[in-house]
Amino acid sequence: MNQAKIKLYNTLTKKKEEFSPINKEEVRIYSCGPTVYNYAHIGNLRAYVFTDVLRKTLEYSGFKVRQIMNITDIGHLSSDADSGDDKMTKGLQRERKELNLKNMRELAEFYTEKFKEDLKSLNIELPNGLYFASDYIEEDINLIKRLDEKKYTYKISDGIYFDISKMHDYGILWGGKRIHNEEETRIKKNNEKKNPKDFALWKFSNEIGFPSPWGTGFPGWHIECSAMSMKFLGEQFDIHTGGIEHIDTHHTNEIAQSECATGKKPFVRYWMHNEWVLFGEKKIAKSNNSFIKLNDLKEKKIDPIAYRFLILMANYGSKMNFSWDALEGAEIALKRLYRLYLDLGEDVGDINKHYIQKFKNYLEDDLDTPRTLTVVWDLLKDLSTDESGNISNADKKATILDFDKVLGLGFENLKEEIIPIEINKIAKEREEARKNKNFVKSDELRKKINSLNYDIKDFEGGYKIFKK
């Protein structure tokens, strides 16, 4: 397949740009992964649906992709401003486990497996590499040494810091307009720092940690991503993804330390960020320990794919309002799509070029998934003809399956359910009432079927039963 012309919004340049990889043979993507001290919440998971759609769009459009993701199991403090408690330490305290590296790794491995289960439930393809930060301490140390040799660092009582005054374009990602961070106002400032925005490369620890030339401790959260991305993707690569909350601190500091260490610009060509998921007026977060997990959806008998569908109904760069009503509405709409698809029959025909082109045009315009979904609906409802004649049900099915290589809504695995004997018996009784023109009884029996969570659709010469 020829590589398509894809336009993506680049946070670095603040505009949509035609995507062109550094190496035409392979697109290299680094995606910020989770800090595994607790379960992921549904706000976190939006980021991974976004990166999954990005990756699948690139592959669908003819690119070969290598995607790497980190698992942060050390060094991430509760404030991005290098203050507060270590998140993994908080996780051990919450679960009343002794503070040591063994327990920290066990905690990380447990929540990493839960994270991977969430990805599977959402039809998110695992990245080509998923790596624990604690396995790459040597790479962190070597990168800090490079910065130290170039005089970008200084030492204070709690660690080794990067001096942002040495970088003339520090903050280029956010354009000098700092995003307000309420948490920073609650954290006591470190008066030893030369500049409040100077950030930790290595933090000392008197409790547990790793040996380094500067003392026992942990790498700073930002240095982990630079060291790991460069190890697996090179000193310059194509796309870096993450949530918008990473723009003003985490990703800004990645750019600073990476470009100053290597002397190469840019570190990343395209920075892409997804917006938050809001519950009411507030961002969904772990801070109050009452966040919504994917398992909460399952406990309410809601298929997680309905949440993926809800995410696809909004552009990745716009805020998304979550409510249980909205999710239930998305599930109803998704089930209707499934029903329309199953009604197409067993045969799979040829992909319809007209609809594929419409789908690709929207997808390649900065991943416009809301408009791609309108193409799905239009195709399933299409009773007209195109330039080549009628669109057969078999061709519709083939086209939907092709769309789903990116959308990931699970059409390929759909099967007609076995209808319980009791429901079939009521349906036959209803059909007999219809034949006898006893429409009052027929309506009563339909309501009875509905009350048992099934519906019935009448056709000329018959009917079909399906689960709601």
C-alpha positions as CSV (number, residue, x, y, z in Angstrom):
1,M,0.0,0.0,0.0
2,N,1.3,3.5,-0.8
3,Q,1.9,5.7,2.2
4,A,-0.9,8.3,2.6
5,K,-0.7,12.0,3.3
6,I,-1.7,12.3,7.0
7,K,-2.2,15.6,8.8
8,L,-1.6,15.6,12.5
9,Y,-1.8,18.4,15.1
10,N,1.7,19.1,16.4
11,T,1.8,20.7,19.9
12,L,5.3,21.9,19.2
13,T,4.3,24.1,16.2
14,K,0.6,24.7,17.3
15,K,-0.7,23.6,13.9
16,K,-1.8,20.7,11.8
17,E,1.1,19.4,9.7
18,E,1.5,16.8,7.0
19,F,3.2,13.9,8.6
20,S,6.6,12.8,7.3
21,P,8.7,10.3,9.2
22,I,12.5,10.7,9.7
23,N,13.0,7.2,8.2
24,K,10.4,6.3,5.6
25,E,10.9,2.6,6.4
26,E,9.6,3.0,9.9
27,V,7.6,5.4,12.1
28,R,9.0,5.5,15.7
29,I,6.5,6.5,18.5
30,Y,7.1,6.9,22.2
31,S,4.0,6.9,24.4
32,C,4.1,7.9,28.0
33,G,2.9,4.9,30.0
34,P,1.3,4.6,33.4
35,T,2.8,5.0,36.9
36,V,1.8,1.7,38.3
37,Y,1.0,2.4,41.9
38,N,-2.8,1.8,41.5
39,Y,-5.3,0.8,38.9
40,A,-5.7,3.0,35.8
41,H,-8.8,5.1,35.7
42,I,-11.0,5.7,32.7
43,G,-9.4,9.2,32.2
44,N,-5.9,7.6,32.0
45,L,-7.2,5.0,29.5
46,R,-8.3,7.7,27.0
47,A,-4.6,8.3,26.3
48,Y,-4.1,4.7,25.3
49,V,-7.2,4.6,23.0
50,F,-5.8,7.7,21.3
51,T,-2.4,6.2,20.8
52,D,-3.9,3.0,19.6
53,V,-6.0,4.8,16.9
54,L,-2.9,6.8,15.9
55,R,-0.8,3.7,15.5
56,K,-3.5,1.8,13.6
57,T,-4.1,4.8,11.4
58,L,-0.5,5.0,10.4
59,E,-0.4,1.2,9.7
60,Y,-3.7,1.4,7.8
61,S,-2.2,4.1,5.7
62,G,0.8,2.0,4.7
63,F,3.4,2.9,7.4
64,K,5.4,0.4,9.4
65,V,5.3,1.5,13.1
66,R,7.5,0.8,16.1
67,Q,5.8,2.0,19.3
68,I,7.6,2.0,22.7
69,M,5.9,2.6,26.1
70,N,7.5,3.0,29.5
71,I,6.1,1.7,32.8
72,T,7.0,4.1,35.6
73,D,7.7,2.1,38.7
74,I,10.2,4.6,40.4
75,G,10.8,8.3,40.8
76,H,7.4,9.8,40.0
77,L,6.6,12.3,42.8
78,S,3.0,13.4,43.5
79,S,3.9,16.8,42.2
80,D,5.5,17.3,38.8
81,A,7.5,20.1,40.5
82,D,9.8,17.5,42.2
83,S,7.9,17.7,45.5
84,G,5.6,15.6,47.5
85,D,5.6,11.8,48.1
86,D,6.9,9.2,45.7
87,K,3.8,7.6,44.1
88,M,5.1,4.1,44.3
89,T,5.9,4.7,48.0
90,K,2.3,5.9,48.5
91,G,1.1,2.7,46.8
92,L,3.1,0.5,49.3
93,Q,1.8,2.6,52.2
94,R,-1.8,2.2,51.0
95,E,-1.4,-1.6,50.9
96,R,0.6,-1.7,54.1
97,K,3.7,-3.3,52.7
98,E,7.3,-2.7,53.8
99,L,9.1,-0.1,51.8
100,N,11.8,-1.9,49.8
101,L,12.7,-2.3,46.2
102,K,11.4,-5.9,46.0
103,N,8.0,-4.9,47.2
104,M,8.0,-1.9,45.0
105,R,8.7,-4.1,41.9
106,E,6.0,-6.6,43.0
107,L,3.5,-3.8,43.3
108,A,4.5,-2.5,39.9
109,E,4.1,-5.9,38.3
110,F,0.7,-6.5,39.8
111,Y,-0.7,-3.2,38.5
112,T,1.0,-3.5,35.2
113,E,-0.8,-6.8,34.6
114,K,-4.1,-5.1,35.5
115,F,-3.2,-2.3,33.1
116,K,-2.6,-4.8,30.3
117,E,-5.9,-6.4,31.0
118,D,-7.6,-3.0,30.6
119,L,-5.8,-2.5,27.3
120,K,-7.0,-5.9,26.1
121,S,-10.6,-5.2,27.2
122,L,-10.5,-2.0,25.1
123,N,-9.1,-3.7,22.0
124,I,-5.8,-1.7,22.4
125,E,-2.9,-3.4,20.8
126,L,0.1,-3.7,23.1
127,P,3.1,-1.5,22.0
128,N,6.1,-3.3,20.4
129,G,8.0,-2.7,23.7
130,L,6.6,-2.1,27.2
131,Y,9.5,-1.5,29.7
132,F,9.9,-1.0,33.4
133,A,11.8,2.2,34.2
134,S,13.7,0.5,37.1
135,D,15.4,-1.8,34.6
136,Y,17.2,1.2,32.9
137,I,18.9,3.0,35.8
138,E,22.3,2.7,34.0
139,E,20.9,4.5,31.0
140,D,19.5,7.3,33.3
141,I,22.9,7.7,34.9
142,N,24.8,7.8,31.6
143,L,22.4,10.5,30.3
144,I,22.9,12.6,33.5
145,K,26.6,12.2,33.1
146,R,26.4,13.7,29.6
147,L,24.5,16.7,30.9
148,D,27.0,17.0,33.8
149,E,29.9,17.1,31.4
150,K,28.3,19.9,29.4
151,K,27.7,21.9,32.6
152,Y,23.9,21.8,32.6
153,T,23.6,20.4,36.2
154,Y,24.2,21.5,39.7
155,K,23.9,19.7,43.1
156,I,21.9,20.7,46.2
157,S,21.0,18.9,49.3
158,D,18.2,16.7,47.9
159,G,19.6,15.9,44.4
160,I,21.1,16.8,41.1
161,Y,19.2,19.4,39.1
162,F,19.0,20.7,35.5
163,D,19.7,24.4,35.2
164,I,17.1,25.7,32.7
165,S,18.9,29.1,32.4
166,K,21.5,27.2,30.3
167,M,18.9,26.4,27.6
168,H,17.8,29.5,25.7
169,D,14.5,28.1,24.4
170,Y,13.4,26.2,27.5
171,G,9.6,25.9,27.4
172,I,9.2,25.9,23.6
173,L,6.5,23.2,23.8
174,W,4.2,25.5,25.8
175,G,5.4,28.7,24.2
176,G,6.2,30.4,27.4
177,K,2.6,30.5,28.6
178,R,2.6,28.3,31.6
179,I,-0.4,26.2,32.3
180,H,-1.7,26.8,35.8
181,N,-1.0,23.9,38.1
182,E,-2.9,24.1,41.4
183,E,-0.8,21.5,43.0
184,E,2.3,23.6,42.7
185,T,0.7,26.3,44.8
186,R,0.3,23.8,47.7
187,I,3.8,22.5,47.7
188,K,6.5,24.3,49.6
189,K,9.1,25.7,47.2
190,N,12.7,24.5,47.3
191,N,14.7,27.6,48.1
192,E,18.0,25.9,47.2
193,K,17.1,25.7,43.5
194,K,18.5,28.5,41.3
195,N,15.2,28.7,39.4
196,P,11.8,27.4,40.6
197,K,11.5,25.6,37.3
198,D,14.8,23.8,37.5
199,F,14.0,20.1,37.7
200,A,15.5,17.0,39.3
201,L,17.7,14.6,37.3
202,W,18.5,12.5,40.4
203,K,16.9,12.6,43.8
204,F,18.8,11.4,46.9
205,S,17.1,9.0,49.3
206,N,18.0,7.9,52.8
207,E,15.6,5.0,52.8
208,I,15.9,2.9,49.6
209,G,17.3,3.6,46.2
210,F,19.9,2.8,43.6
211,P,23.7,3.6,43.7
212,S,25.0,6.4,41.5
213,P,28.1,8.6,41.2
214,W,26.2,11.3,43.2
215,G,24.7,9.1,46.0
216,T,22.0,6.6,46.6
217,G,18.6,7.6,45.2
218,F,16.3,7.5,42.2
219,P,16.3,9.1,38.8
220,G,13.9,12.0,38.2
221,W,10.7,11.0,36.4
222,H,11.6,13.1,33.4
223,I,15.0,11.6,32.8
224,E,13.5,8.1,32.6
225,C,11.5,8.9,29.5
226,S,14.4,10.6,27.7
227,A,16.8,7.7,28.5
228,M,14.4,4.9,27.5
229,S,13.0,6.6,24.4
230,M,16.5,7.2,23.1
231,K,17.7,3.7,23.9
232,F,14.9,2.1,21.9
233,L,14.1,4.7,19.2
234,G,17.3,6.8,18.8
235,E,18.3,10.3,19.8
236,Q,15.7,11.7,17.4
237,F,12.4,10.1,16.6
238,D,9.0,10.9,15.0
239,I,6.1,11.1,17.5
240,H,5.8,11.4,21.3
241,T,2.3,11.1,22.8
242,G,0.8,11.8,26.2
243,G,-2.0,13.7,28.0
244,I,-2.1,17.5,27.9
245,E,-1.1,17.6,31.6
246,H,2.4,16.6,30.5
247,I,3.0,19.6,28.2
248,D,4.2,22.3,30.6
249,T,6.4,20.2,32.8
250,H,7.2,16.6,32.0
251,H,7.4,16.9,28.2
252,T,9.0,20.3,28.4
253,N,11.7,18.9,30.6
254,E,12.2,15.9,28.4
255,I,12.9,18.2,25.5
256,A,15.4,20.3,27.6
257,Q,17.5,17.4,28.9
258,S,17.5,15.4,25.7
259,E,18.4,18.2,23.3
260,C,21.0,19.6,25.7
261,A,22.6,16.2,26.2
262,T,22.7,15.2,22.5
263,G,23.1,18.6,20.9
264,K,20.5,17.6,18.4
265,K,17.3,19.5,17.6
266,P,14.5,18.5,17.5
267,F,14.4,15.6,20.0
268,V,10.9,14.7,18.7
269,R,9.4,16.0,15.5
270,Y,5.7,15.7,16.4
271,W,4.3,16.0,19.9
272,M,0.7,14.9,20.2
273,H,-1.5,15.2,23.3
274,N,-5.0,14.0,24.2
275,E,-7.4,16.1,26.3
276,W,-8.8,15.2,29.7
277,V,-11.9,13.2,30.6
278,L,-14.2,15.3,32.8
279,F,-16.7,13.9,35.3
280,G,-19.0,16.8,36.1
281,E,-16.7,19.9,36.0
282,K,-13.6,18.1,37.3
283,K,-10.9,16.0,35.7
284,I,-11.0,12.4,36.6
285,A,-8.0,11.7,38.9
286,K,-6.6,9.2,41.4
287,S,-6.1,11.8,44.1
288,N,-9.3,11.2,46.0
289,N,-9.3,7.4,45.6
290,S,-12.8,7.4,44.2
291,F,-11.9,7.3,40.5
292,I,-13.8,5.2,38.0
293,K,-12.0,2.0,36.8
294,L,-12.8,-0.1,33.8
295,N,-13.9,-2.9,36.2
296,D,-16.6,-0.5,37.5
297,L,-18.1,-0.6,34.0
298,K,-17.9,-4.4,33.9
299,E,-19.6,-4.6,37.3
300,K,-22.5,-2.6,35.8
301,K,-22.6,-5.1,32.9
302,I,-21.3,-2.5,30.5
303,D,-19.0,-3.8,27.8
304,P,-15.7,-1.8,27.9
305,I,-15.9,-1.5,24.1
306,A,-18.8,0.9,24.7
307,Y,-16.3,3.2,26.5
308,R,-13.9,2.9,23.5
309,F,-16.9,3.8,21.3
310,L,-17.7,6.8,23.5
311,I,-14.1,8.0,23.3
312,L,-14.2,7.7,19.5
313,M,-17.3,9.9,19.4
314,A,-15.1,12.9,20.5
315,N,-11.9,14.3,18.9
316,Y,-8.8,13.3,20.9
317,G,-7.9,17.0,21.2
318,S,-11.2,18.1,22.8
319,K,-12.3,17.6,26.4
320,M,-14.7,14.7,26.9
321,N,-17.5,14.8,29.4
322,F,-18.1,11.4,31.0
323,S,-21.4,10.5,32.6
324,W,-23.1,7.1,33.1
325,D,-26.0,8.3,31.0
326,A,-23.6,9.1,28.1
327,L,-21.9,5.8,28.4
328,E,-25.2,3.9,28.4
329,G,-26.3,5.9,25.4
330,A,-23.0,5.0,23.6
331,E,-23.6,1.3,24.5
332,I,-27.2,1.4,23.0
333,A,-25.8,3.0,19.8
334,L,-23.0,0.5,19.6
335,K,-25.4,-2.4,20.0
336,R,-27.5,-1.0,17.2
337,L,-24.4,-0.9,15.0
338,Y,-23.8,-4.5,15.9
339,R,-27.4,-5.4,15.0
340,L,-27.2,-3.7,11.6
341,Y,-23.9,-5.5,11.0
342,L,-25.2,-9.0,12.0
343,D,-28.3,-8.4,9.8
344,L,-25.9,-8.2,6.7
345,G,-25.7,-12.0,6.7
346,E,-22.8,-14.5,6.7
347,D,-21.1,-13.6,3.3
348,V,-18.1,-11.2,3.1
349,G,-17.7,-9.6,-0.2
350,D,-15.4,-6.8,-1.6
351,I,-14.4,-3.6,0.1
352,N,-16.3,-0.6,-1.3
353,K,-13.7,2.0,-2.6
354,H,-16.1,4.9,-2.3
355,Y,-16.7,4.4,1.4
356,I,-13.1,3.5,2.1
357,Q,-12.0,6.8,0.6
358,K,-14.5,8.8,2.7
359,F,-13.3,7.0,5.8
360,K,-9.6,7.5,5.0
361,N,-10.2,11.2,4.3
362,Y,-11.6,11.8,7.8
363,L,-9.1,9.5,9.5
364,E,-6.1,11.1,7.9
365,D,-7.3,14.6,8.9
366,D,-5.9,14.5,12.4
367,L,-7.7,11.3,13.4
368,D,-11.2,12.7,13.0
369,T,-12.9,9.6,14.6
370,P,-16.3,11.3,15.1
371,R,-16.6,11.8,11.4
372,T,-15.4,8.3,10.6
373,L,-18.2,6.9,12.7
374,T,-20.7,8.8,10.5
375,V,-19.3,6.9,7.5
376,V,-20.0,3.6,9.3
377,W,-23.6,4.6,10.0
378,D,-24.0,5.9,6.4
379,L,-22.7,2.7,4.9
380,L,-24.9,0.4,7.1
381,K,-28.0,2.4,6.2
382,D,-27.1,2.8,2.5
383,L,-29.9,1.6,0.3
384,S,-28.9,3.6,-2.8
385,T,-26.4,2.9,-5.5
386,D,-23.0,4.2,-6.1
387,E,-21.1,4.6,-9.5
388,S,-20.5,0.8,-9.5
389,G,-24.1,-0.2,-8.7
390,N,-25.8,-1.5,-5.6
391,I,-23.7,-2.0,-2.5
392,S,-24.4,-5.5,-1.5
393,N,-24.7,-6.7,2.1
394,A,-21.5,-8.8,1.6
395,D,-19.6,-5.7,0.4
396,K,-20.9,-3.7,3.3
397,K,-19.6,-6.3,5.7
398,A,-16.2,-6.4,4.1
399,T,-15.9,-2.6,4.3
400,I,-17.0,-2.5,7.9
401,L,-14.3,-5.1,8.8
402,D,-11.7,-3.0,7.0
403,F,-12.8,0.1,9.0
404,D,-12.5,-1.9,12.2
405,K,-8.8,-2.4,11.7
406,V,-8.6,1.1,13.1
407,L,-11.8,1.6,15.1
408,G,-11.3,-1.6,17.1
409,L,-15.0,-2.1,17.9
410,G,-14.9,-5.9,17.6
411,F,-17.1,-6.5,14.5
412,E,-15.0,-9.5,13.5
413,N,-15.8,-11.5,16.6
414,L,-19.6,-10.8,16.5
415,K,-21.9,-13.8,16.5
416,E,-25.6,-14.3,16.7
417,E,-26.6,-15.3,20.2
418,I,-28.5,-18.5,20.9
419,I,-32.0,-17.4,21.9
420,P,-33.4,-19.0,25.0
421,I,-36.2,-21.5,24.5
422,E,-38.6,-19.4,26.6
423,I,-38.1,-16.3,24.3
424,N,-38.6,-18.4,21.1
425,K,-41.8,-19.8,22.5
426,I,-43.2,-16.3,23.2
427,A,-42.1,-15.2,19.8
428,K,-43.9,-18.0,18.1
429,E,-47.0,-17.3,20.1
430,R,-46.8,-13.6,19.1
431,E,-46.3,-14.6,15.4
432,E,-49.5,-16.7,15.6
433,A,-51.4,-13.7,17.1
434,R,-50.2,-11.5,14.3
435,K,-51.3,-13.9,11.6
436,N,-54.7,-13.9,13.3
437,K,-54.7,-10.1,13.4
438,N,-54.9,-10.1,17.2
439,F,-52.6,-7.1,17.5
440,V,-53.5,-6.4,21.1
441,K,-52.1,-9.8,22.1
442,S,-49.2,-9.4,19.7
443,D,-48.2,-6.1,21.4
444,E,-48.5,-7.6,24.9
445,L,-46.2,-10.5,23.9
446,R,-43.6,-8.0,22.4
447,K,-43.6,-6.1,25.7
448,K,-43.0,-9.4,27.5
449,I,-40.1,-10.2,25.3
450,N,-38.7,-6.6,25.9
451,S,-39.1,-7.1,29.6
452,L,-36.7,-10.1,29.3
453,N,-34.1,-7.9,27.7
454,Y,-34.7,-9.1,24.1
455,D,-36.3,-7.4,21.1
456,I,-38.0,-8.6,18.0
457,K,-37.9,-7.2,14.5
458,D,-40.5,-8.1,11.9
459,F,-39.8,-8.8,8.3
460,E,-41.9,-9.7,5.4
461,G,-42.6,-13.4,5.9
462,G,-40.9,-13.7,9.3
463,Y,-39.1,-12.1,12.3
464,K,-35.8,-12.0,14.0
465,I,-35.0,-11.9,17.8
466,F,-32.0,-10.3,19.3
467,K,-30.7,-9.3,22.7
468,K,-31.0,-5.6,23.6
